[in-house]
Amino acid sequence: MAEYTLREMMAVAAAREIRDGDIVFCGTGISMLAAMAAKHISAPESVIFFETGAIDSRLEEVPMAVADPRVMFWTSVNGSLADSFATMQNRFTGRRVVGIMGAAQIDRYGNLNSTVIGDYARPKVRFSGSGGACDVASFVDRTIIFMQQEKRKFVEKVDYLTSPGWLDGPDGRRRAGLAEGGPQTVITNMAVMGFDAQTRQMLLRGTYPGIEPGQVLDNMGFAVDVSESRPVDPPTVQELKILREVCDPQRLILG
């Protein structure tokens, strides 16, 4: 088995979740790397687009941010923020859009907090807030979420609801008037999580090589079903070659 880092494992695990024909809305960092890798691993006909208006970017080099001019290279459309969000919210395309997100906190229903830790009026920590994340979580067909596996991040109840997941259960989104869809996968540095189709509660889908389900539970603030957990296949030699030599040869994101 080829040696790999956890960051490489996370990027590959996320790339495997992207399907051919998906329209992928991603931000900066590992989410961008995962979207790029998917084009070469599992989804050559996927389309990547960015909040800044670049739609169907070629991405011959990994950009440093969504405003990096490299996201505009050889695109199908160089539009605006309005064009980008219209693509995401249009129900014809929206049913094929995958949003890749991250946050400071997540709860068992996939609700995210990227606003404050503690009381909103007198927070312990204040973050930058939603940006476009609330729109993404509200409108796209499914989301992939990157998180670090820590108790302080996997909490029973988020301190502030920045971006909606399944809200309070299977009927939560419909009652709130939100579009169909919701969180599908949580990728951490230890495991891959999913959500039960009936209860919409988080469950453990699989752990990385050398990691046991109990270790994952020890790093969560709530319990999840681990009965269906299976080992996650490590990155293949070809997947690592794509990450290292095609997507990020300068190791701007891989480090």
RATAMO-V557265 format. One record per pair of residues at least 24 apart in sequence whose C-alpha atoms are under 8 Angstrom apart, sorted by the first residue. I is the first residue (numbers start at 1). GAP is how many residues later the second one is. D is the distance in Angstrom with one decimal. If there is no record, write none. Layout:
# RATAMO-V557265
i=I gap=GAP d=D
i=I gap=GAP d=D
This chain:
# RATAMO-V557265
i=1 gap=233 d=8.0
i=1 gap=235 d=7.8
i=2 gap=233 d=7.8
i=2 gap=234 d=7.2
i=2 gap=235 d=6.2
i=4 gap=231 d=7.5
i=4 gap=236 d=7.7
i=6 gap=183 d=5.9
i=6 gap=184 d=7.9
i=7 gap=182 d=7.2
i=7 gap=247 d=6.6
i=8 gap=227 d=7.7
i=8 gap=232 d=7.5
i=8 gap=235 d=7.6
i=8 gap=246 d=6.9
i=9 gap=180 d=7.9
i=9 gap=225 d=6.8
i=9 gap=226 d=6.2
i=10 gap=177 d=6.3
i=10 gap=178 d=6.6
i=10 gap=179 d=6.4
i=11 gap=26 d=7.8
i=12 gap=25 d=7.3
i=12 gap=26 d=8.0
i=12 gap=223 d=6.5
i=12 gap=227 d=7.1
i=13 gap=174 d=7.2
i=13 gap=179 d=7.7
i=14 gap=130 d=7.3
i=14 gap=173 d=6.7
i=15 gap=26 d=7.3
i=15 gap=27 d=7.2
i=16 gap=25 d=7.4
i=16 gap=26 d=6.1
i=18 gap=24 d=6.9
i=18 gap=25 d=6.4
i=18 gap=28 d=7.9
i=18 gap=80 d=7.8
i=19 gap=24 d=5.2
i=19 gap=27 d=7.0
i=20 gap=24 d=6.2
i=20 gap=25 d=5.2
i=20 gap=26 d=5.2
i=21 gap=24 d=5.2
i=21 gap=25 d=4.5
i=21 gap=26 d=7.0
i=21 gap=75 d=7.5
i=22 gap=24 d=4.8
i=22 gap=25 d=6.3
i=22 gap=74 d=5.4
i=22 gap=75 d=5.9
i=22 gap=76 d=6.6
i=23 gap=24 d=4.7
i=23 gap=25 d=5.9
i=23 gap=26 d=7.3
i=23 gap=70 d=7.8
i=23 gap=73 d=5.9
i=23 gap=74 d=4.5
i=23 gap=75 d=6.0
i=24 gap=24 d=4.7
i=24 gap=25 d=6.1
i=24 gap=73 d=5.7
i=24 gap=74 d=4.9
i=24 gap=75 d=6.0
i=24 gap=76 d=7.5
i=25 gap=24 d=5.3
i=25 gap=25 d=5.8
i=25 gap=26 d=7.6
i=25 gap=63 d=7.9
i=25 gap=72 d=6.9
i=25 gap=73 d=6.1
i=25 gap=74 d=4.8
i=25 gap=75 d=6.4
i=26 gap=24 d=6.1
i=26 gap=25 d=7.9
i=26 gap=73 d=6.1
i=26 gap=74 d=5.1
i=26 gap=75 d=7.2
i=27 gap=24 d=7.6
i=27 gap=38 d=7.3
i=27 gap=39 d=6.2
i=27 gap=73 d=7.2
i=27 gap=74 d=7.4
i=28 gap=35 d=7.9
i=28 gap=36 d=6.8
i=28 gap=37 d=4.9
i=28 gap=38 d=5.9
i=29 gap=35 d=7.2
i=29 gap=36 d=7.3
i=29 gap=224 d=6.0
i=30 gap=223 d=6.5
i=31 gap=69 d=6.0
i=31 gap=70 d=7.3
i=31 gap=115 d=7.8
i=32 gap=30 d=7.6
i=33 gap=29 d=7.0
i=33 gap=210 d=7.8
i=33 gap=214 d=6.8
i=33 gap=215 d=7.6
i=33 gap=220 d=7.5
i=36 gap=26 d=8.0
i=36 gap=211 d=6.4
i=37 gap=202 d=8.0
i=37 gap=205 d=6.7
i=37 gap=206 d=6.3
i=37 gap=210 d=6.5
i=40 gap=202 d=7.1
i=41 gap=198 d=6.8
i=41 gap=201 d=8.0
i=49 gap=35 d=7.3
i=50 gap=34 d=6.7
i=51 gap=30 d=5.6
i=51 gap=33 d=5.6
i=51 gap=34 d=7.1
i=51 gap=81 d=7.7
i=52 gap=27 d=7.6
i=52 gap=28 d=6.0
i=52 gap=29 d=5.0
i=52 gap=32 d=7.0
i=53 gap=24 d=7.7
i=53 gap=25 d=5.8
i=53 gap=26 d=4.4
i=53 gap=27 d=4.3
i=53 gap=28 d=5.0
i=53 gap=29 d=7.5
i=53 gap=30 d=6.1
i=53 gap=31 d=4.9
i=54 gap=24 d=4.8
i=54 gap=25 d=6.0
i=54 gap=26 d=7.6
i=54 gap=30 d=7.5
i=55 gap=24 d=7.5
i=55 gap=29 d=7.4
i=60 gap=186 d=8.0
i=60 gap=187 d=7.5
i=61 gap=186 d=6.6
i=61 gap=187 d=7.1
i=62 gap=185 d=6.1
i=62 gap=186 d=6.0
i=62 gap=190 d=7.8
i=64 gap=188 d=7.6
i=88 gap=48 d=7.4
i=88 gap=51 d=6.9
i=88 gap=52 d=6.3
i=89 gap=50 d=5.6
i=89 gap=51 d=6.9
i=94 gap=45 d=7.0
i=94 gap=46 d=5.3
i=94 gap=47 d=6.1
i=95 gap=45 d=6.6
i=95 gap=46 d=4.8
i=96 gap=44 d=7.7
i=96 gap=45 d=6.1
i=97 gap=43 d=5.4
i=97 gap=44 d=5.6
i=97 gap=45 d=7.0
i=98 gap=42 d=6.3
i=98 gap=43 d=6.2
i=98 gap=44 d=5.2
i=98 gap=45 d=5.5
i=98 gap=46 d=7.2
i=99 gap=37 d=6.2
i=99 gap=38 d=7.4
i=99 gap=41 d=6.6
i=99 gap=43 d=6.5
i=99 gap=44 d=4.6
i=99 gap=45 d=6.2
i=100 gap=43 d=5.7
i=100 gap=44 d=4.8
i=100 gap=45 d=5.8
i=100 gap=46 d=7.6
i=101 gap=32 d=7.2
i=101 gap=42 d=7.1
i=101 gap=43 d=6.2
i=101 gap=44 d=4.8
i=101 gap=45 d=6.2
i=102 gap=43 d=5.3
i=102 gap=44 d=4.9
i=102 gap=45 d=6.2
i=103 gap=42 d=8.0
i=103 gap=43 d=7.6
i=103 gap=44 d=6.9
i=104 gap=43 d=7.9
i=104 gap=49 d=6.0
i=105 gap=47 d=7.3
i=105 gap=48 d=4.3
i=105 gap=49 d=6.0
i=105 gap=50 d=6.7
i=105 gap=53 d=6.1
i=105 gap=54 d=8.0
i=106 gap=47 d=6.1
i=106 gap=48 d=5.2
i=106 gap=49 d=6.1
i=106 gap=51 d=7.9
i=106 gap=52 d=6.3
i=107 gap=47 d=5.8
i=107 gap=48 d=5.1
i=107 gap=49 d=5.4
i=107 gap=50 d=5.6
i=107 gap=51 d=6.0
i=108 gap=46 d=7.7
i=108 gap=47 d=7.5
i=108 gap=48 d=6.6
i=108 gap=93 d=5.4
i=108 gap=94 d=5.1
i=108 gap=114 d=7.4
i=108 gap=116 d=7.9
i=109 gap=56 d=6.0
i=109 gap=57 d=5.2
i=109 gap=58 d=6.1
i=109 gap=59 d=6.7
i=109 gap=60 d=6.7
i=109 gap=86 d=7.7
i=109 gap=91 d=6.2
i=109 gap=92 d=5.1
i=109 gap=93 d=6.1
i=110 gap=54 d=7.4
i=110 gap=55 d=4.5
i=110 gap=56 d=6.2
i=110 gap=57 d=7.5
i=110 gap=73 d=6.1
i=110 gap=91 d=7.9
i=110 gap=92 d=7.2
i=111 gap=47 d=7.2
i=111 gap=50 d=6.6
i=111 gap=51 d=7.7
i=111 gap=52 d=6.1
i=111 gap=53 d=4.8
i=111 gap=54 d=4.1
i=111 gap=55 d=6.7
i=111 gap=56 d=6.2
i=112 gap=46 d=6.9
i=112 gap=48 d=8.0
i=112 gap=49 d=6.1
i=112 gap=50 d=5.8
i=112 gap=51 d=5.1
i=112 gap=52 d=6.4
i=112 gap=53 d=6.9
i=113 gap=45 d=6.0
i=113 gap=46 d=6.9
i=113 gap=47 d=5.5
i=113 gap=48 d=5.3
i=113 gap=49 d=4.8
i=113 gap=50 d=6.6
i=114 gap=46 d=7.8
i=114 gap=48 d=6.0
i=115 gap=45 d=6.6
i=115 gap=47 d=6.3
i=116 gap=43 d=6.9
i=116 gap=44 d=6.4
i=117 gap=42 d=6.0
i=117 gap=43 d=7.6
i=118 gap=41 d=5.9
i=119 gap=40 d=7.1
i=120 gap=40 d=7.3
i=129 gap=33 d=7.1
i=130 gap=32 d=6.0
i=130 gap=33 d=7.1
i=133 gap=29 d=7.8
i=133 gap=30 d=6.2
i=134 gap=28 d=6.2
i=134 gap=29 d=4.3
i=134 gap=30 d=6.8
i=135 gap=28 d=7.7
i=137 gap=26 d=5.8
i=137 gap=27 d=5.8
i=137 gap=28 d=6.7
i=137 gap=45 d=6.7
i=137 gap=46 d=7.7
i=138 gap=25 d=7.3
i=138 gap=26 d=6.4
i=138 gap=40 d=5.9
i=138 gap=41 d=6.4
i=138 gap=44 d=7.6
i=139 gap=39 d=7.1
i=139 gap=40 d=5.5
i=139 gap=41 d=7.6
i=139 gap=42 d=7.5
i=140 gap=39 d=7.6
i=140 gap=40 d=8.0
i=140 gap=41 d=6.4
i=140 gap=42 d=7.4
i=141 gap=38 d=8.0
i=141 gap=39 d=6.5
i=141 gap=40 d=4.3
i=141 gap=41 d=6.4
i=142 gap=39 d=5.2
i=142 gap=40 d=4.9
i=142 gap=41 d=5.4
i=142 gap=42 d=5.8
i=143 gap=39 d=6.2
i=143 gap=40 d=4.6
i=143 gap=41 d=5.6
i=143 gap=42 d=6.8
i=144 gap=39 d=6.4
i=144 gap=40 d=6.1
i=144 gap=41 d=4.9
i=144 gap=42 d=5.9
i=144 gap=43 d=7.3
i=145 gap=38 d=7.5
i=145 gap=40 d=6.2
i=145 gap=41 d=4.7
i=145 gap=42 d=6.0
i=146 gap=40 d=5.9
i=146 gap=41 d=4.9
i=146 gap=42 d=5.9
i=147 gap=39 d=7.0
i=147 gap=40 d=6.2
i=147 gap=41 d=5.0
i=147 gap=42 d=7.5
i=148 gap=40 d=5.3
i=148 gap=41 d=5.8
i=149 gap=39 d=5.7
i=149 gap=40 d=6.1
i=149 gap=41 d=6.5
i=149 gap=67 d=7.3
i=149 gap=70 d=5.9
i=149 gap=71 d=7.0
i=150 gap=69 d=4.8
i=150 gap=70 d=5.9
i=151 gap=67 d=7.8
i=151 gap=68 d=4.9
i=151 gap=69 d=4.2
i=151 gap=70 d=4.7
i=152 gap=68 d=7.6
i=152 gap=69 d=7.0
i=153 gap=67 d=7.6
i=153 gap=68 d=7.9
i=154 gap=65 d=7.9
i=154 gap=66 d=5.1
i=154 gap=67 d=5.3
i=154 gap=68 d=7.1
i=155 gap=65 d=7.0
i=155 gap=66 d=4.8
i=155 gap=67 d=6.4
i=156 gap=65 d=6.1
i=156 gap=66 d=5.8
i=166 gap=34 d=6.5
i=169 gap=30 d=6.0
i=169 gap=31 d=5.6
i=169 gap=32 d=7.1
i=170 gap=28 d=6.4
i=170 gap=29 d=5.6
i=170 gap=30 d=5.5
i=190 gap=26 d=6.7
i=191 gap=25 d=7.2
i=191 gap=41 d=7.8
i=192 gap=40 d=7.8
i=204 gap=24 d=7.0
i=204 gap=25 d=5.5
i=205 gap=24 d=4.5
i=205 gap=25 d=6.3
i=206 gap=24 d=4.5
i=206 gap=25 d=5.2
i=206 gap=26 d=5.4
i=207 gap=24 d=5.1
i=207 gap=25 d=5.5
i=208 gap=24 d=5.1
i=208 gap=25 d=7.3
i=208 gap=26 d=7.1
i=209 gap=24 d=7.4
i=209 gap=25 d=6.8
